[in-house]
Amino acid sequence: VYSVRASAGKGDGVFARRALMPDATVMTDSAVVIVHKRSVMVSEQDSNAVFDRLSQRDQKTFMKLHESARACNSKVCPTCRVVSESKNDHHQVHRIFKANAFASTDGQALFVCLDVLKINHSCRPNAESANDTSPHSMCIRATRPIGKGKEIFINYSPLIAMSTRARRQKWLKVYYGLDCCCVACGASSTNVALGDARRQIISVLSSNIEGHQPSDPSLFDRLMLQTAEDCSTLKGIPILPL
């Protein structure tokens, strides 16, 4: 269904080997690393214990994953109080785990799937991720028609999917080190303005249908790098991998 190959300006990417219709399954990826604890309870010892049980091949693949720019990115984590000295140390394993882990549906575990992490981000994706088929696996489904040979994208940050381009760019840069140049962010100024307005309208309407107030965008502005590097700040916020 898919192949992994170089994507211009993005490193590797995932591409459709045949035409896909909406709701078609792109991939189902089982976890290689699972920690059976809530996100804020996972310690460096927990992540390193499951890492040590991986095969050498999977360990090598794991260590090539990004460390992101979110919590535990710095050499000294304010909450963990751990100082790392070497390049490939236990704290680095923990940072990689936290940057790439999905949360289970019930929130009682964190897990890492290696193939899903090769899919690139777009603010106007053509696929979505879900872990409803199994507690510790991710299923990627097409959300719109995808032509043969076209790249497959998911949204890395559904929490800000309905935000303006400026806020999405800021969030993606701070938390993922990503300068987004997707079709939505790279559109003309007129289309960006139209897209911003549409997303905000959809946010309000969706919230009304679900019976709650729209999310306060200023919340995401407050969760910038210096604050987010303290793990306790992320308590209660869904874990979303890059």
Backbone as CSV, one residue per row, in Angstrom:
resi,resn,N_x,N_y,N_z,CA_x,CA_y,CA_z,C_x,C_y,C_z
1,VAL,0.827,-1.204,0.000,0.000,0.000,0.000,0.864,1.258,0.000
2,TYR,1.991,1.207,0.712,2.845,2.393,0.814,4.311,2.017,0.669
3,SER,5.109,3.017,0.377,6.563,2.844,0.333,7.195,4.032,1.038
4,VAL,8.397,3.835,1.546,9.147,4.899,2.216,10.304,5.302,1.323
5,ARG,10.369,6.594,1.022,11.476,7.097,0.208,11.711,8.565,0.539
6,ALA,12.737,9.134,-0.055,13.088,10.527,0.228,11.959,11.466,-0.186
7,SER,11.723,12.470,0.658,10.729,13.510,0.383,11.448,14.851,0.396
8,ALA,11.301,15.614,-0.670,12.054,16.864,-0.840,11.938,17.768,0.386
9,GLY,13.076,18.067,1.002,13.118,18.977,2.134,12.619,18.408,3.438
10,LYS,12.247,17.123,3.467,11.652,16.552,4.680,12.343,15.276,5.147
11,GLY,13.421,14.875,4.501,14.008,13.584,4.846,13.198,12.485,4.184
12,ASP,12.881,11.441,4.941,12.040,10.369,4.407,10.572,10.747,4.477
13,GLY,9.774,10.094,3.647,8.332,10.280,3.653,7.658,8.987,3.245
14,VAL,6.351,8.924,3.431,5.567,7.739,3.076,4.699,8.082,1.872
15,PHE,4.754,7.224,0.847,4.048,7.482,-0.410,3.122,6.314,-0.751
16,ALA,1.987,6.646,-1.367,1.012,5.626,-1.759,1.516,4.847,-2.973
17,ARG,1.496,3.532,-2.896,1.917,2.695,-4.025,0.770,2.449,-4.997
18,ARG,-0.439,2.782,-4.562,-1.619,2.699,-5.427,-2.604,3.763,-4.986
19,ALA,-3.600,4.007,-5.801,-4.618,5.003,-5.455,-5.400,4.537,-4.225
20,LEU,-5.657,5.478,-3.312,-6.380,5.166,-2.083,-7.619,6.041,-1.976
21,MET,-8.725,5.434,-1.572,-9.964,6.165,-1.358,-10.113,6.499,0.128
22,PRO,-10.955,7.485,0.457,-11.165,7.825,1.866,-11.551,6.605,2.698
23,ASP,-11.005,6.511,3.883,-11.208,5.438,4.855,-10.397,4.185,4.541
24,ALA,-9.615,4.211,3.451,-8.739,3.072,3.168,-7.625,3.022,4.206
25,THR,-7.263,1.833,4.632,-6.179,1.673,5.599,-4.833,1.789,4.902
26,VAL,-4.023,2.722,5.352,-2.687,2.919,4.788,-1.697,1.981,5.461
27,MET,-1.734,1.929,6.770,-0.860,1.020,7.514,-1.420,0.778,8.902
28,THR,-1.071,-0.356,9.467,-1.318,-0.654,10.873,0.027,-1.006,11.482
29,ASP,0.453,-0.230,12.443,1.808,-0.338,12.982,1.743,-0.687,14.465
30,SER,2.298,-1.822,14.825,2.294,-2.263,16.226,3.442,-1.627,16.999
31,ALA,3.231,-1.437,18.278,4.239,-0.809,19.132,5.450,-1.712,19.316
32,VAL,6.632,-1.103,19.330,7.859,-1.836,19.663,8.284,-1.534,21.096
33,VAL,7.779,-0.433,21.641,8.099,-0.021,23.008,6.804,0.369,23.701
34,ILE,6.540,-0.192,24.872,5.331,0.123,25.634,5.703,0.327,27.098
35,VAL,5.236,1.429,27.668,5.368,1.670,29.106,3.959,1.789,29.672
36,HIS,3.602,0.903,30.588,2.246,0.863,31.123,2.098,1.821,32.308
37,LYS,2.202,3.100,31.994,1.996,4.157,32.977,1.406,5.366,32.273
38,ARG,0.743,6.222,33.036,0.263,7.482,32.482,1.467,8.349,32.120
39,SER,1.262,9.262,31.171,2.380,10.015,30.602,3.219,10.740,31.651
40,VAL,2.567,11.395,32.616,3.327,12.177,33.597,4.042,11.302,34.614
41,MET,3.739,9.994,34.626,4.366,9.083,35.576,5.555,8.332,34.983
42,VAL,5.766,8.460,33.674,6.847,7.718,33.023,8.191,8.360,33.356
43,SER,9.082,7.571,33.918,10.394,8.067,34.319,11.458,7.662,33.307
44,GLU,12.646,8.224,33.483,13.776,7.843,32.644,14.091,6.357,32.803
45,GLN,13.935,5.843,34.006,14.192,4.425,34.246,13.200,3.556,33.475
46,ASP,11.937,3.983,33.405,10.920,3.223,32.675,11.254,3.130,31.189
47,SER,11.555,4.279,30.583,11.821,4.295,29.141,13.088,3.520,28.792
48,ASN,14.098,3.606,29.644,15.338,2.881,29.368,15.179,1.380,29.576
49,ALA,14.319,0.980,30.492,14.089,-0.448,30.724,13.483,-1.109,29.489
50,VAL,12.493,-0.455,28.863,11.884,-1.043,27.662,12.824,-0.926,26.466
51,PHE,13.625,0.134,26.430,14.606,0.285,25.350,15.621,-0.858,25.388
52,ASP,16.054,-1.235,26.577,17.057,-2.294,26.721,16.544,-3.646,26.235
53,ARG,15.219,-3.808,26.156,14.654,-5.082,25.705,14.493,-5.152,24.186
54,LEU,14.766,-4.048,23.486,14.664,-4.037,22.028,15.822,-4.804,21.398
55,SER,15.594,-5.279,20.181,16.685,-5.878,19.420,17.682,-4.783,19.057
56,GLN,18.899,-5.173,18.712,19.904,-4.180,18.332,19.444,-3.376,17.122
57,ARG,18.771,-4.032,16.196,18.274,-3.339,15.002,17.261,-2.266,15.383
58,ASP,16.299,-2.624,16.254,15.286,-1.647,16.666,15.891,-0.551,17.536
59,GLN,16.891,-0.892,18.340,17.567,0.139,19.132,18.239,1.163,18.226
60,LYS,18.870,0.682,17.172,19.540,1.581,16.235,18.522,2.487,15.547
61,THR,17.381,1.912,15.142,16.321,2.714,14.516,15.757,3.727,15.501
62,PHE,15.541,3.291,16.741,15.001,4.162,17.783,15.908,5.360,18.013
63,MET,17.216,5.130,18.098,18.154,6.211,18.395,18.287,7.209,17.248
64,LYS,17.798,6.865,16.070,17.820,7.794,14.940,16.606,8.719,14.944
65,LEU,15.626,8.431,15.812,14.443,9.283,15.904,14.824,10.629,16.514
66,HIS,14.050,11.641,16.198,14.326,12.987,16.688,14.050,13.090,18.182
67,GLU,14.675,14.067,18.808,14.434,14.334,20.227,13.403,15.429,20.420
68,SER,12.984,16.048,19.333,11.981,17.103,19.348,12.487,18.321,20.108
69,ALA,11.569,19.242,20.380,11.922,20.464,21.101,10.980,20.654,22.272
70,ARG,10.346,19.555,22.681,9.377,19.642,23.762,10.015,19.296,25.100
71,ALA,9.206,18.754,25.990,9.679,18.448,27.338,10.887,17.533,27.312
72,CYS,11.813,17.761,28.246,13.037,16.982,28.403,13.995,17.177,27.239
73,ASN,13.876,18.303,26.535,14.795,18.551,25.422,16.160,18.995,25.920
74,SER,16.199,19.715,27.020,17.458,20.261,27.506,18.286,19.199,28.210
75,LYS,19.562,19.498,28.403,20.447,18.557,29.071,20.123,18.422,30.553
76,VAL,19.461,19.419,31.116,19.026,19.315,32.503,17.518,19.495,32.532
77,CYS,16.794,18.460,32.892,15.335,18.527,32.963,14.943,19.012,34.353
78,PRO,14.212,20.143,34.483,13.884,20.701,35.796,13.139,19.735,36.700
79,THR,12.320,18.856,36.107,11.565,17.910,36.916,12.384,16.672,37.242
80,CYS,13.057,16.115,36.211,13.824,14.883,36.417,15.105,15.127,37.203
81,ARG,15.650,16.362,37.132,16.895,16.705,37.816,18.040,15.759,37.411
82,VAL,18.097,15.464,36.127,19.143,14.575,35.633,20.014,15.344,34.661
83,VAL,21.323,15.261,34.840,22.257,15.911,33.931,22.874,14.847,33.038
84,SER,22.831,15.068,31.705,23.417,14.100,30.789,24.737,14.628,30.267
85,GLU,25.727,13.760,30.176,27.058,14.153,29.749,27.398,13.621,28.360
86,SER,27.060,12.366,28.068,27.444,11.768,26.800,26.388,11.996,25.738
87,LYS,26.774,11.726,24.487,25.871,11.962,23.358,24.718,10.971,23.352
88,ASN,25.003,9.673,23.521,23.984,8.635,23.499,23.842,8.051,24.900
89,ASP,23.167,8.768,25.766,23.036,8.322,27.143,21.587,7.985,27.462
90,HIS,21.352,7.600,28.713,20.019,7.196,29.130,19.023,8.340,29.049
91,HIS,19.490,9.549,29.302,18.569,10.683,29.242,18.139,10.957,27.805
92,GLN,19.029,10.726,26.860,18.671,10.893,25.456,17.595,9.887,25.053
93,VAL,17.704,8.653,25.519,16.676,7.645,25.248,15.328,8.137,25.759
94,HIS,15.332,8.719,26.949,14.083,9.210,27.534,13.511,10.368,26.715
95,ARG,14.366,11.282,26.280,13.888,12.405,25.468,13.285,11.909,24.155
96,ILE,13.944,10.946,23.521,13.426,10.393,22.267,12.089,9.702,22.505
97,PHE,12.001,8.953,23.598,10.746,8.269,23.913,9.610,9.265,24.096
98,LYS,9.832,10.298,24.902,8.781,11.284,25.172,8.376,12.046,23.915
99,ALA,9.327,12.262,23.019,9.031,13.023,21.805,8.222,12.222,20.805
100,ASN,8.316,10.892,20.851,7.723,10.063,19.807,6.612,9.141,20.285
101,ALA,6.257,9.208,21.556,5.290,8.263,22.109,3.850,8.683,21.843
102,PHE,3.022,7.691,21.536,1.573,7.858,21.484,0.999,7.457,22.839
103,ALA,-0.164,7.999,23.168,-0.877,7.566,24.367,-1.952,6.566,23.969
104,SER,-2.144,5.540,24.792,-3.210,4.576,24.536,-4.561,5.256,24.705
105,THR,-5.605,4.612,24.193,-6.940,5.205,24.232,-7.373,5.541,25.651
106,ASP,-7.058,4.663,26.604,-7.466,4.903,27.990,-6.473,5.763,28.768
107,GLY,-5.377,6.167,28.112,-4.403,7.029,28.757,-3.524,6.344,29.782
108,GLN,-3.582,5.018,29.846,-2.842,4.283,30.870,-1.494,3.756,30.397
109,ALA,-1.113,4.075,29.164,0.167,3.591,28.643,0.674,4.528,27.560
110,LEU,1.983,4.505,27.351,2.627,5.204,26.240,3.355,4.169,25.400
111,PHE,3.335,4.360,24.078,4.005,3.393,23.218,4.567,4.077,21.981
112,VAL,5.568,3.443,21.386,6.226,3.965,20.191,6.085,2.965,19.052
113,CYS,5.612,3.450,17.907,5.535,2.667,16.672,6.516,3.283,15.674
114,LEU,7.366,2.484,15.083,8.454,3.033,14.275,8.028,3.468,12.875
115,ASP,7.150,2.715,12.203,6.800,3.048,10.818,5.950,4.312,10.716
116,VAL,5.003,4.483,11.640,4.126,5.663,11.609,4.940,6.950,11.681
117,LEU,6.057,6.904,12.385,6.865,8.104,12.593,7.560,8.586,11.327
118,LYS,7.483,7.811,10.259,8.074,8.224,8.986,7.118,9.085,8.161
119,ILE,5.870,9.200,8.607,4.881,10.013,7.890,5.079,11.477,8.252
120,ASN,5.124,12.335,7.258,5.347,13.764,7.482,4.053,14.495,7.829
121,HIS,4.238,15.707,8.358,3.119,16.542,8.809,2.561,17.425,7.699
122,SER,1.260,17.691,7.791,0.615,18.737,6.994,-0.546,19.290,7.804
123,CYS,-0.756,20.607,7.720,-1.911,21.226,8.377,-3.191,20.944,7.590
124,ARG,-3.051,20.399,6.385,-4.198,19.931,5.603,-3.880,18.507,5.151
125,PRO,-3.934,17.563,6.084,-3.488,16.197,5.813,-4.463,15.427,4.927
126,ASN,-3.986,14.321,4.394,-4.859,13.436,3.612,-5.053,12.094,4.310
127,ALA,-4.586,12.003,5.561,-4.762,10.788,6.355,-4.819,11.172,7.826
128,GLU,-5.261,10.231,8.648,-5.336,10.470,10.083,-4.893,9.228,10.835
129,SER,-4.438,9.427,12.050,-4.000,8.306,12.882,-5.031,8.023,13.963
130,ALA,-5.136,6.754,14.327,-6.046,6.343,15.392,-5.507,5.063,15.997
131,ASN,-5.785,4.848,17.274,-5.377,3.579,17.884,-6.593,2.847,18.425
132,ASP,-7.664,2.821,17.597,-8.893,2.160,18.009,-8.932,0.687,17.625
133,THR,-8.004,0.224,16.777,-8.005,-1.178,16.364,-7.340,-2.074,17.403
134,SER,-6.409,-1.528,18.152,-5.690,-2.263,19.192,-5.162,-1.242,20.187
135,PRO,-5.108,-1.596,21.479,-4.654,-0.619,22.473,-3.246,-0.093,22.235
136,HIS,-2.391,-0.903,21.617,-0.990,-0.517,21.466,-0.531,-0.621,20.017
137,SER,-1.333,-0.122,19.114,-0.943,-0.032,17.709,-1.616,1.191,17.111
138,MET,-1.076,1.676,16.005,-1.649,2.829,15.326,-2.118,2.419,13.941
139,CYS,-3.307,2.866,13.590,-3.864,2.627,12.262,-3.932,3.966,11.533
140,ILE,-3.380,4.016,10.344,-3.429,5.226,9.526,-4.445,5.016,8.420
141,ARG,-5.421,5.912,8.337,-6.468,5.812,7.319,-6.480,7.065,6.454
142,ALA,-6.797,6.876,5.182,-6.935,8.010,4.268,-8.196,8.788,4.618
143,THR,-8.123,10.104,4.553,-9.286,10.949,4.821,-9.806,11.622,3.561
144,ARG,-9.061,11.491,2.479,-9.456,12.019,1.177,-8.767,11.174,0.106
145,PRO,-9.197,11.276,-1.144,-8.543,10.475,-2.192,-7.052,10.798,-2.287
146,ILE,-6.233,9.759,-2.375,-4.779,9.909,-2.499,-4.339,9.195,-3.774
147,GLY,-3.745,9.925,-4.694,-3.320,9.345,-5.956,-2.086,8.470,-5.813
148,LYS,-1.910,7.565,-6.741,-0.729,6.707,-6.752,0.537,7.563,-6.822
149,GLY,1.483,7.284,-5.960,2.737,8.025,-5.935,2.702,9.299,-5.117
150,LYS,1.534,9.686,-4.597,1.418,10.905,-3.796,1.850,10.642,-2.355
151,GLU,2.407,11.692,-1.730,2.850,11.532,-0.349,1.666,11.546,0.607
152,ILE,1.797,10.760,1.660,0.764,10.655,2.688,1.168,11.525,3.876
153,PHE,0.216,12.331,4.361,0.480,13.248,5.471,-0.542,13.043,6.580
154,ILE,-0.109,13.268,7.816,-1.022,13.347,8.950,-0.768,14.672,9.660
155,ASN,-1.679,15.042,10.565,-1.513,16.265,11.353,-0.827,15.903,12.662
156,TYR,0.350,16.453,12.895,1.089,16.158,14.120,0.431,16.767,15.355
157,SER,-0.315,17.839,15.176,-0.854,18.575,16.324,-2.347,18.830,16.176
158,PRO,-3.178,17.803,16.347,-4.625,18.016,16.248,-5.152,19.029,17.253
159,LEU,-4.406,19.242,18.368,-4.839,20.232,19.357,-4.931,21.633,18.762
160,ILE,-4.134,21.916,17.731,-4.129,23.259,17.148,-4.603,23.251,15.703
161,ALA,-5.289,22.184,15.306,-5.726,22.061,13.910,-6.622,23.216,13.486
162,MET,-7.394,23.757,14.424,-8.320,24.832,14.085,-7.749,26.213,14.391
163,SER,-6.472,26.296,14.662,-5.831,27.583,14.947,-5.433,28.299,13.662
164,THR,-5.052,29.555,13.804,-4.601,30.335,12.653,-3.236,29.837,12.186
165,ARG,-2.859,30.233,10.975,-1.560,29.836,10.435,-0.436,30.294,11.363
166,ALA,-0.504,31.547,11.831,0.552,32.085,12.690,0.711,31.257,13.956
167,ARG,-0.395,30.889,14.573,-0.320,30.115,15.815,0.151,28.690,15.535
168,ARG,-0.293,28.087,14.428,0.179,26.744,14.076,1.686,26.750,13.840
169,GLN,2.162,27.769,13.109,3.588,27.865,12.814,4.403,27.994,14.105
170,LYS,3.914,28.807,15.017,4.626,29.026,16.278,4.692,27.742,17.094
171,TRP,3.566,27.066,17.206,3.481,25.829,17.982,4.383,24.750,17.381
172,LEU,4.298,24.563,16.065,5.092,23.529,15.402,6.587,23.799,15.531
173,LYS,6.959,25.071,15.484,8.374,25.427,15.599,8.892,25.172,17.009
174,VAL,8.121,25.590,17.994,8.568,25.468,19.377,8.586,24.012,19.837
175,TYR,7.520,23.273,19.519,7.408,21.925,20.052,8.031,20.852,19.172
176,TYR,8.124,21.118,17.877,8.650,20.098,16.972,9.855,20.566,16.164
177,GLY,10.253,21.823,16.303,11.366,22.344,15.525,11.068,22.355,14.046
178,LEU,9.803,22.497,13.688,9.349,22.337,12.304,8.922,23.663,11.695
179,ASP,9.476,23.995,10.548,9.009,25.135,9.757,8.048,24.588,8.708
180,CYS,6.761,24.661,8.995,5.770,24.023,8.129,5.616,24.779,6.810
181,CYS,5.699,24.036,5.719,5.509,24.628,4.391,4.486,23.816,3.608
182,CYS,3.479,23.296,4.313,2.440,22.493,3.675,1.567,23.367,2.778
183,VAL,0.614,22.754,2.083,-0.219,23.497,1.138,-1.038,24.574,1.838
184,ALA,-1.395,24.340,3.106,-2.176,25.339,3.839,-1.302,26.501,4.283
185,CYS,-0.121,26.207,4.802,0.764,27.261,5.299,1.478,27.998,4.171
186,GLY,1.668,27.336,3.044,2.372,27.953,1.928,1.468,28.624,0.920
187,ALA,0.188,28.750,1.244,-0.771,29.364,0.324,-0.574,30.878,0.261
188,SER,-1.259,31.518,-0.673,-1.197,32.973,-0.798,-1.784,33.628,0.446
189,SER,-1.452,34.891,0.665,-1.941,35.597,1.856,-3.466,35.622,1.898
190,THR,-4.095,35.747,0.726,-5.564,35.751,0.670,-6.125,34.408,1.109
191,ASN,-5.556,33.321,0.591,-6.045,31.992,0.953,-5.719,31.637,2.396
192,VAL,-4.592,32.139,2.912,-4.268,31.918,4.322,-5.310,32.594,5.205
193,ALA,-5.684,33.827,4.861,-6.700,34.552,5.633,-8.041,33.826,5.588
194,LEU,-8.411,33.329,4.397,-9.660,32.574,4.273,-9.596,31.291,5.098
195,GLY,-8.457,30.611,5.036,-8.293,29.380,5.799,-8.366,29.621,7.294
196,ASP,-7.748,30.699,7.765,-7.801,31.042,9.188,-9.240,31.260,9.638
197,ALA,-9.999,32.007,8.837,-11.392,32.300,9.182,-12.224,31.023,9.207
198,ARG,-12.022,30.166,8.219,-12.787,28.913,8.156,-12.487,28.015,9.345
199,ARG,-11.216,27.910,9.704,-10.847,27.059,10.838,-11.458,27.565,12.140
200,GLN,-11.478,28.877,12.326,-12.049,29.428,13.553,-13.561,29.236,13.592
201,ILE,-14.215,29.361,12.438,-15.661,29.116,12.378,-15.957,27.653,12.698
202,ILE,-15.186,26.743,12.100,-15.369,25.313,12.355,-15.152,24.999,13.830
203,SER,-14.159,25.637,14.447,-13.877,25.411,15.861,-15.068,25.788,16.729
204,VAL,-15.650,26.949,16.453,-16.801,27.416,17.234,-18.002,26.504,17.020
205,LEU,-18.287,26.156,15.760,-19.440,25.304,15.464,-19.274,23.912,16.070
206,SER,-18.082,23.349,15.964,-17.832,22.019,16.529,-18.006,22.030,18.042
207,SER,-17.512,23.076,18.685,-17.641,23.182,20.138,-19.098,23.292,20.547
208,ASN,-19.877,24.062,19.793,-21.303,24.200,20.103,-22.029,22.865,19.962
209,ILE,-21.688,22.113,18.919,-22.318,20.814,18.706,-21.983,19.859,19.847
210,GLU,-20.730,19.917,20.315,-20.281,19.018,21.378,-20.632,19.532,22.770
211,GLY,-21.184,20.747,22.852,-21.661,21.267,24.119,-20.610,21.840,25.042
212,HIS,-19.538,22.406,24.491,-18.539,23.049,25.342,-18.005,24.296,24.655
213,GLN,-17.278,25.096,25.414,-16.714,26.322,24.875,-15.515,26.010,23.975
214,PRO,-15.289,26.830,22.942,-14.098,26.634,22.100,-12.826,26.748,22.935
215,SER,-11.781,26.058,22.514,-10.502,26.118,23.224,-9.970,27.542,23.237
216,ASP,-9.343,27.904,24.338,-8.726,29.224,24.456,-7.364,29.188,23.770
217,PRO,-7.192,29.878,22.633,-5.915,29.826,21.908,-4.730,30.311,22.733
218,SER,-4.985,31.197,23.698,-3.876,31.724,24.491,-3.222,30.639,25.346
219,LEU,-3.950,29.528,25.578,-3.371,28.416,26.330,-2.106,27.923,25.652
220,PHE,-2.158,27.804,24.328,-1.017,27.279,23.597,0.128,28.289,23.557
221,ASP,-0.212,29.572,23.593,0.840,30.588,23.629,1.608,30.530,24.946
222,ARG,0.901,30.173,26.030,1.556,30.114,27.338,2.452,28.886,27.484
223,LEU,2.149,27.857,26.707,2.930,26.623,26.798,4.129,26.669,25.862
224,MET,4.955,27.667,26.025,6.127,27.801,25.175,7.289,26.999,25.753
225,LEU,8.411,27.066,25.079,9.521,26.158,25.345,9.977,26.138,26.800
226,GLN,10.217,27.315,27.402,10.768,27.325,28.753,9.830,26.662,29.750
227,THR,8.529,26.881,29.574,7.565,26.272,30.477,7.416,24.791,30.186
228,ALA,7.356,24.444,28.894,7.104,23.058,28.515,8.255,22.135,28.855
229,GLU,9.454,22.676,29.064,10.566,21.805,29.418,10.427,21.244,30.824
230,ASP,9.535,21.811,31.619,9.223,21.221,32.910,8.122,20.191,32.676
231,CYS,8.430,18.909,32.877,7.482,17.841,32.553,6.127,18.030,33.230
232,SER,6.105,18.597,34.438,4.855,18.734,35.172,3.888,19.670,34.470
233,THR,4.392,20.561,33.606,3.528,21.482,32.875,2.591,20.733,31.945
234,LEU,3.038,19.588,31.426,2.258,18.844,30.450,1.238,17.915,31.098
235,LYS,1.092,17.970,32.410,0.140,17.101,33.092,-1.273,17.353,32.565
236,GLY,-1.931,16.298,32.131,-3.294,16.411,31.633,-3.396,16.728,30.164
237,ILE,-2.269,17.021,29.497,-2.290,17.321,28.069,-2.000,16.040,27.296
238,PRO,-2.812,15.691,26.288,-2.590,14.449,25.543,-1.190,14.380,24.957
239,ILE,-0.605,13.187,24.994,0.711,12.977,24.410,0.551,12.746,22.919
240,LEU,1.192,13.561,22.132,1.131,13.457,20.680,2.547,13.401,20.145
241,PRO,2.868,12.379,19.387,4.228,12.284,18.865,4.449,13.208,17.696
242,LEU,5.673,13.328,17.307,5.977,14.104,16.110,5.627,13.313,14.880
